[in-house]
């Protein structure tokens, strides 16, 4: 069983954001989301409980009855995926076509 690259708090935060529950996500919903998102993960419920408790004590999570929400300050700190800047090539100036010059007739007076 592999250990997660993310901490339980990060997994829980990801689950809360993904579930988009208005009144917060319950511990059971967070657990089921983590298990669905990472099926090969060796899940320990006591570590999730500890991470949720520590997150709510530190102010990163807000506990509403038996559910958890991400704190407003934590949402702002969350790194947003920065899209690669779209480079728009400047339009190249079109070469002006030389006006088709008519061959000039030279009049030779003799």
Residue, then its C-alpha position, 0 to 999 in steps of 0.5 A: x500500500x502506498x503512502x499519499x504524497x499529500x497530507x490528510x489535511x490536503x486530501x480533506x481540503x481537496x475533497x471539501x472543495x470538490x464536493x461543493x456542499x453549501x453547508x459543508x462536507x461531513x467526515x463520511x463524505x470526505x472519507x468516501x471522496x478520498x477512497x474514490x479518488x485514490x483507490x490504492x490509498x491505505x486509508x486510516x480514519x483516525x488520521x483523517x479525524x486528527x487532520x480535520x480536528x487540527x485544521x478546525x483548531x488552526x482556523x484553516x477549516x470551519x466546523x459547522x455542526x458535524x460538517x467542515x468548510x474551508x475557511x475563507x482565508x484558506x481559499x484565498x491562499x490556495x494556489x490557483x493553476x496558472x495557465x500558460x500565458x497565451x502568446x499572440x503573435x503580432x500581425x506581420x505587416x503585409x508587404x505592399x505590392x508594388x503597383x503594376x507599373x506599365x512599361x512607359x513608352x518612350x517616344x523618339x522623334x526623328 
